[in-house]
């Protein structure tokens, strides 16, 4: 008796993966084994960078707060230390947004801390 293979399911699985790699360069989009490796590597990068993204944004917020606070003759570390001492609980994301888009509100926070 001949060996039975599920050609339909195999083809569907390959087509599904090739559809996911559409837009990649060269053989990465149309050679199954290369596309599979590329797709799996992309998933690894996505997993890793979901965590890296959080770090990068926190660094950006700190830089923005530091730049804004320096206008009022204070450093970032002094500012955060005084915020904690006054028990003002505003996270860095909101502080950075205020510093960028609402400088008057940010100035009020700095004045309340000084």
C-alpha positions as CSV (number, residue, x, y, z in Angstrom):
1,X,0.0,0.0,0.0
2,X,1.4,3.4,-0.9
3,X,2.4,5.9,1.7
4,X,-0.3,8.5,2.4
5,X,0.8,12.1,2.7
6,X,-1.6,15.0,3.2
7,X,-0.6,17.2,0.3
8,X,-3.4,19.6,0.8
9,X,-2.4,20.4,4.4
10,X,1.3,20.6,3.5
11,X,0.6,23.1,0.7
12,X,-1.7,25.2,2.9
13,X,1.0,25.3,5.7
14,X,3.7,26.5,3.2
15,X,1.4,29.0,1.5
16,X,0.5,30.5,4.9
17,X,4.1,31.0,5.8
18,X,5.0,32.5,2.4
19,X,2.1,34.9,2.8
20,X,3.6,36.0,6.2
21,X,7.0,36.7,4.6
22,X,5.5,38.7,1.7
23,X,7.6,41.9,1.2
24,X,10.9,40.4,2.3
25,X,13.9,40.7,0.0
26,X,15.1,38.1,-2.5
27,X,14.7,34.4,-1.6
28,X,13.4,35.3,1.9
29,X,10.0,35.8,0.4
30,X,9.6,32.8,-2.0
31,X,11.9,30.0,-1.0
32,X,10.1,28.1,1.8
33,X,13.1,27.0,3.9
34,X,14.8,30.5,3.7
35,X,11.4,32.2,4.4
36,X,10.8,29.9,7.4
37,X,14.1,30.7,8.9
38,X,13.7,34.4,8.3
39,X,10.2,34.4,9.8
40,X,11.3,32.5,12.9
41,X,14.2,34.9,13.4
42,X,11.8,37.8,13.0
43,X,9.7,36.4,15.8
44,X,12.8,36.2,18.0
45,X,13.6,39.8,17.3
46,X,10.0,40.8,18.1
47,X,10.0,39.0,21.4
48,X,13.4,40.6,22.4
49,X,12.5,44.0,21.2
50,X,9.1,44.2,23.1
51,X,11.3,44.3,26.2
52,X,13.9,46.6,24.7
53,X,11.2,49.1,23.6
54,X,10.3,49.7,27.2
55,X,13.9,50.5,28.1
56,X,14.3,52.8,25.2
57,X,11.2,54.8,26.0
58,X,12.2,55.2,29.6
59,X,15.6,56.5,28.5
60,X,13.9,58.9,26.1
61,X,11.6,60.2,28.9
62,X,14.5,60.7,31.2
63,X,16.4,62.7,28.6
64,X,13.4,64.9,27.9
65,X,12.8,65.6,31.6
66,X,16.5,66.3,32.1
67,X,16.5,68.8,29.2
68,X,13.4,70.5,30.5
69,X,14.6,70.7,34.1
70,X,18.0,72.1,33.2
71,X,16.2,75.3,32.1
72,X,15.3,75.8,35.7
73,X,18.8,75.3,37.0
74,X,18.3,71.8,38.3
75,X,19.5,68.3,37.3
76,X,17.3,65.3,36.6
77,X,18.4,63.5,39.7
78,X,17.8,66.5,42.0
79,X,14.4,66.9,40.4
80,X,13.3,63.3,40.9
81,X,14.8,63.3,44.4
82,X,12.7,66.4,45.4
83,X,9.6,64.9,43.7
84,X,9.9,61.8,45.9
85,X,10.6,63.9,49.0
86,X,7.5,65.9,48.4
87,X,5.6,62.7,47.7
88,X,4.5,63.8,44.3
89,X,3.8,60.7,42.3
90,X,3.9,61.5,38.6
91,X,5.5,58.9,36.4
92,X,8.3,59.8,33.9
93,X,6.0,59.3,30.9
94,X,3.6,62.0,32.1
95,X,6.4,64.3,33.1
96,X,8.1,64.0,29.7
97,X,4.8,64.7,28.0
98,X,4.2,67.8,30.2
99,X,7.7,69.0,29.5
100,X,7.2,68.7,25.7
101,X,3.6,69.7,25.2
102,X,2.6,71.7,28.3
103,X,5.6,73.7,29.5
104,X,3.5,75.9,31.8
105,X,2.2,72.9,33.7
106,X,5.7,71.4,33.9
107,X,7.0,74.8,35.3
108,X,4.3,74.6,38.0
109,X,5.5,71.2,39.0
110,X,9.1,72.4,39.1
111,X,8.1,75.5,41.2
112,X,6.2,73.3,43.6
113,X,9.3,71.1,44.1
114,X,11.8,73.9,44.6
